Amino acid sequence: MNKSKHLIEVIYKAFFVLFFCFIFSPVLVLIIFSFNVDKYPTLPWKGFTLQWYKSLLSNSLIIEPLSNSIIVGISITLICLIIGFIGANHIIRLKKRKQDIALSFSFLPALFPTLLLGITFISYLSLLSIKQGILPIIIFQSVYLAPIAIGLIYYSLRKVDSSLEQTCYDLGGNIFTYIFKILIPLIKWNLVGIGLLIFTFSWDEFMISWFVSGFNQTISIKVWTMLKTAISPEINALGTIIVLFSVGLLITAFILINKKVKKDVIA
């Protein structure tokens, strides 16, 4: 019996190792060939170089999409945190059944395919005669990502002792005292983690941005354009930077989101 159980565990571990190798092998190939001397991603390996990164950093066509992505990401992060905090605070004050219903409805936009949302958003712009650009990207990505912020902030608020609010009122405080001096300081690292996660999603989002951006490219659209127009080793270098940056943000975000909340905020 023990031998069978051990064999099953070994099979499970081997399966997961092979699965993750299969998933991440293209990313590993991308990173490896970004340092290859040869212009084309072919074997055998021709030698190590950093010239594609130097060429990428000196490429003025990359600067504008990069700046656009940073502006969009920061704007969406702030908007989603504000909407998410207000929405989560409202939901957590409801009865349990109503909380479940409200959370289900709040997640609806995030459940729709981004292709369908992109088509819907471009139709909405045409209906309102609004020009494509950075502002529509910020608005519609916020619509898509705000539900994620609401859900994550809601689960962060559940870590907070519900009696703290009444204690704050008993000590002479008000709702603003509770929110800004107690609640936000308690979950501040969770909020930072959620903000980093939203920024990462915005940074990598392509479909919605492509439909509503017009001539204002983000970094994800720029990568797609480079792949469509020409094969360049700079794409490998840019892809490597984006992957490593996104993975770093995701790891940091998950660590902060799962950070425990202190219990002794009121002395």
N, C-alpha and C positions, 0 to 999 in steps of 0.2 A: 504493500500500500504506500509506504514512504517512498519507494523507488518510483512508483507511478506518479506520485505527486511531484517529486523532484524532476522527473522527465517532462511533465506538463509545464512546470515553471521555466525550465530551460528552453522549451519550444516557444513559450510566450516571449521570453527575453530575446531569443533569436529573431522572432517575427518582428518585434518592435525595432530592433537594431537594423534589420534589413529594410524595414519600412522607412525609417528616418534617413537611412543612407540613400534610398531611392528618391525621397522627397528633396533632400538637400544636396544631392550630387550635382544638379545643374548649377546651383549657387556656388559650390566649390569650384566647378570648372570655370565659371565666370571670373571668380577671384584669381584663380591660377593664371588664366590667359591675360588678365589685365596687367600682369608683370612680364609677359612674354615679349621678346624682341621682335618676333615675327609679326607682321601686320595682320595676318590671317590666323584665326584660332584652329590651327592644325598641328598634328604631331608629325615629327618629334619636336620636343622643346628646343628652341633656338638660343635661349639665354635670358638672363634676368635684366630687367630695365624698369626705370621709373619715368621714361619719356612720355608715356601716354597720360600719366597724371599731370606732368608739367604742361603738356600740350592742352590738356583739359582746363587747367587752372588759368591758362593764358587765353582761353577761348572766350571772347567777349559775348558770343551768342548764348553762353550758358548763364552769364551773370543775371540777366533780366528774368528768365524763368525761375532761377534760384531765389532771387529777391521776391518775386511774386509768391512763390510757395511759402516763404517765411512769413510774409505779410498776411497771406490767407490763413496759414496755420495758427499764428498768434491770435488773429482776430476771431477765428472760429473757436479756438480754445477758450477765450474769455467769454464769448457769447454763450457757448454751451455750458460752461461752469455756472454762469449766472442763471440761465434758464433751468439747468439741472438742479441747482441748489434750491431755487424757489419751488420747482415742481416736486422735488423729493420731500421738501419740508411740508408741502401740502398733503402729499400722499401718506406720509407717515403719521399724520394726525387723524387719518380716517380710520374707520373700523376695519378689522382684518379682511373681511370679504370685499369691502370696497377698495382696499389697498390692492388686492390681487387684480380686480377689474381695471382699476386705474393704471396699474403697471402694464397690464396686457394691452390696453389701448395706447399707452405712451410708446410702446415698442413697435407699433404698426409701421411707421415710416421706415424703420431700419430693416423690416422684414421684406420689403418690396425689392425686386431686382434693380440694381443701379441703372441698367439699360432702360428699363421701363420708366424709372424716375427721371432719367436724363431726357427722354422723349417728352415726358409730362412737363418738365421744367422749361424746355425750350418752347413748347406750345404756350405755356403760361407767360413767358416773356413776350411772345408775339402778340398774345391777347392784350397785354397791358402796354404794348409798344415801348418796352424797355430794352435798351441796347445791351448786347452781350459784353462781358468784361469781368473785372475782378470783383466788383460788388455782387453781381449775381452768383458768382462762385461761392462767396462768403455766405450769402443768404441761403442758398440751396444746400450747400454742404452742412450748414448749421441745422437745417431742417432734418437732414439725414442722420447727423451725429448727436444731436441733442438728446434723443431718447436713450442712447447709450449712457450719456452723462447722468440722466435722471435715474436710471436703474442702478448705476454704480454708486452714486451719491446716496441713494436710498439705502443701500446695503451698508454703507459707511455710517449713516445716521442710526441704523439699528444697533450699532456697537455702543452707542452712547446711552448712558443710564437715563431713562425717561423721567426720573424724579428730580434731575438736576434743574429742569426748567422751573418747576414749582418752588424748589429751594431758592432759586435766584429771585423769584417774585417775593418770597417770604422775607428775603434779606433787603428788599427795597428796590430791586432791579426791575427792568421792563423787558419787552420783547427784543428791543435793540441791544440792551445789555447782554441778554442771553445769547443772541446770535453772534454778536461781534466780539464779546469778551469771553464767552464760554464755548459755544458750539463750534465756531470756526477754528479757534485755537486747538480744540480737541481733535478735529479731523483734518487739520491743515496739511499734514503729509499725505493723507488719503486724497485730498483735493489736488495736491501737486501731482501725484501719481495719475489720477484721472485726467488731469490736464495734459500730461505727457502722452497718455494713451490717445486722447482725442487729437493731439497734434500729429502723432504718428499716422493715425488713420487719414487725417486730412492730407498729410505729406504724400502718402501713397495713393490716394484716391485719383482715379483717372476718368471714369465714364461720365460722371456728372460734370466734372470740370471741362471735359472735351466738348460737351453739348452746349454749355453756356459761356465758355470763355471768350469766344470770338477770336481776335488776334492776340489776346493776352495769354501767353502760355505759362503753365506751371511746369515744374521739373518733370513730373510724370508724363505730361503731354510732349515735352521736349524729347524725352527718351524715345517715346513712340514715334515721333517725327524723324529722329535720327535713324531709327531702325527701318523706317519706311523708305527713306530717301537714299541712304547709302550705308555700306558696311564699314565701320570705322572702329579701330581698337579703343578709341576714346569712349565708346559705348560701354565696353567692359570696365573701364576705369570708373566711369560715372555710375554704372550699375553697382559696382563694388562699394563705392562710397555711400550710395543710397541704402544698400542692404545692411552694411555695418552700422550706419547711423540709425536706421529703423530698429534693428535688433537691439542696439544699445539703449534706445529710448524705451522699447518694450520691456526689457529686463528691469530697468530702473522703475518703470511705471508699475509693474506687477509687484515689485518689492514694496513700494510705497503704498499701493492700494491695500495690500495685505498687512500693513503695519498696524499693530494693536493700538487701541485708544486708551489713554490714561483715564483712570477712574477718580483721581483725587484732585479735580480742578478747583473745587470750592473748599477753602480751608475754614 
